[in-house]
């Protein structure tokens, strides 16, 4: 399978924090034979979106922000069914970039997995054509 990556450079990141980086804030994302550095949130969101595409048996090109040579770089990647991604923690001594807008955009994608919210106090249809007496497990036919 051919890997597709397109790079676009953005602004340079802020100054070094003198080794006070956060281990959990940044991750190395392995895509094909490329290693990409991105935030923990972007990595998690991309993995979830990839799983969403896989359940629908589709592939799409998505754009994620990464860091390369102290600059923010947008990377287009093809993800979906058959995509192999590996995400590992990275000790990051520099200022963590703010990729929250990109995370929100990825989460708005229709294929992003969502949990249905239901009212716990609303009676749920169990699919049975008659009521069941939960206390004794017997069927109430009257």
C-alpha positions as CSV (number, residue, x, y, z in Angstrom):
1,X,0.0,0.0,0.0
2,X,1.3,3.4,-1.0
3,X,1.7,6.0,1.8
4,X,0.6,9.6,1.0
5,X,2.1,12.5,3.0
6,X,2.0,16.2,2.0
7,X,3.8,18.8,4.1
8,X,2.9,22.5,4.6
9,X,5.0,24.7,7.0
10,X,3.6,27.1,9.5
11,X,5.0,29.3,12.2
12,X,8.0,28.5,14.3
13,X,7.4,27.2,17.8
14,X,8.2,29.2,20.9
15,X,11.4,29.1,23.0
16,X,12.8,26.1,24.7
17,X,11.6,25.6,28.3
18,X,15.0,24.2,29.5
19,X,14.1,20.5,29.7
20,X,10.8,21.0,31.5
21,X,8.7,19.3,28.7
22,X,5.9,16.9,29.4
23,X,6.2,13.2,28.6
24,X,2.5,12.7,28.0
25,X,1.9,15.9,26.0
26,X,3.6,14.9,22.8
27,X,3.7,11.7,20.9
28,X,5.6,10.1,18.0
29,X,3.2,8.8,15.4
30,X,4.6,6.2,13.1
31,X,2.9,6.2,9.7
32,X,4.4,3.8,7.2
33,X,8.1,4.4,7.3
34,X,7.7,8.0,8.6
35,X,7.7,9.3,12.1
36,X,5.6,12.3,12.9
37,X,5.7,14.4,16.1
38,X,2.3,15.6,17.2
39,X,0.3,16.2,20.4
40,X,-1.2,13.5,22.5
41,X,-4.7,14.8,21.7
42,X,-4.1,14.8,17.9
43,X,-2.7,11.3,18.1
44,X,-5.6,9.9,20.1
45,X,-8.1,11.7,17.9
46,X,-6.5,10.4,14.7
47,X,-6.4,6.9,16.0
48,X,-10.1,7.1,16.9
49,X,-11.0,8.6,13.5
50,X,-9.0,5.9,11.7
51,X,-11.0,3.2,13.6
52,X,-14.2,5.0,12.6
53,X,-13.2,4.9,8.9
54,X,-12.2,1.2,9.3
55,X,-15.7,0.3,10.6
56,X,-17.2,1.9,7.4
57,X,-14.5,0.2,5.2
58,X,-13.4,3.6,3.8
59,X,-10.2,5.6,3.6
60,X,-9.9,9.4,3.5
61,X,-7.2,12.0,3.5
62,X,-7.1,14.0,6.7
63,X,-4.8,16.9,7.8
64,X,-3.0,16.8,11.1
65,X,-0.6,19.3,12.6
66,X,2.9,18.0,13.4
67,X,6.2,19.5,14.6
68,X,9.3,19.3,12.4
69,X,12.5,21.4,12.8
70,X,10.9,23.6,15.4
71,X,8.0,24.5,13.1
72,X,4.4,23.5,12.9
73,X,3.7,21.5,9.8
74,X,0.4,20.4,8.5
75,X,0.6,16.8,7.2
76,X,-2.0,15.2,5.0
77,X,-2.3,11.4,5.6
78,X,-4.5,8.7,4.2
79,X,-6.2,6.8,7.0
80,X,-8.9,4.2,7.2
81,X,-9.2,0.5,6.6
82,X,-5.8,-1.1,6.4
83,X,-3.9,1.9,7.9
84,X,-1.3,1.0,10.5
85,X,-0.5,3.7,13.0
86,X,1.7,3.4,16.1
87,X,1.6,6.1,18.7
88,X,4.3,6.3,21.4
89,X,5.0,8.9,24.2
90,X,7.7,11.4,23.5
91,X,9.7,13.4,26.0
92,X,9.3,17.0,24.7
93,X,11.6,19.7,26.2
94,X,10.1,22.5,24.2
95,X,6.8,24.5,24.5
96,X,3.8,22.3,23.7
97,X,2.0,23.6,20.6
98,X,-1.7,24.3,20.8
99,X,-3.4,21.9,18.3
100,X,-6.8,22.1,19.9
101,X,-8.4,23.6,16.8
102,X,-7.2,20.7,14.7
103,X,-8.5,18.2,17.3
104,X,-11.9,19.8,17.3
105,X,-12.0,19.7,13.5
106,X,-11.1,16.0,13.4
107,X,-13.7,15.2,16.0
108,X,-16.4,17.0,13.9
109,X,-15.8,14.5,11.1
110,X,-19.0,12.4,10.5
111,X,-16.9,9.2,10.8
112,X,-15.5,10.1,14.3
113,X,-16.9,7.5,16.8
114,X,-19.5,8.9,19.1
115,X,-21.3,7.6,22.1
116,X,-25.1,7.9,22.0
117,X,-26.4,9.8,24.9
118,X,-29.7,8.5,26.4
119,X,-31.8,9.5,29.3
120,X,-31.3,7.0,32.1
121,X,-34.7,7.7,33.5
122,X,-36.6,7.2,30.2
123,X,-38.0,3.6,29.7
124,X,-36.0,1.7,27.1
125,X,-37.7,-0.6,24.6
126,X,-36.4,-4.1,25.3
127,X,-37.9,-5.5,22.0
128,X,-40.3,-7.8,23.8
129,X,-44.0,-7.7,22.7
130,X,-45.2,-7.9,26.3
131,X,-44.0,-6.5,29.7
132,X,-41.7,-8.6,31.9
133,X,-41.9,-8.6,35.7
134,X,-38.3,-7.9,36.5
135,X,-38.6,-8.8,40.2
136,X,-39.4,-12.5,39.5
137,X,-38.5,-12.9,35.9
138,X,-41.9,-14.0,35.0
139,X,-44.0,-12.7,32.1
140,X,-47.0,-10.6,32.9
141,X,-49.6,-11.4,30.3
142,X,-52.5,-9.6,31.9
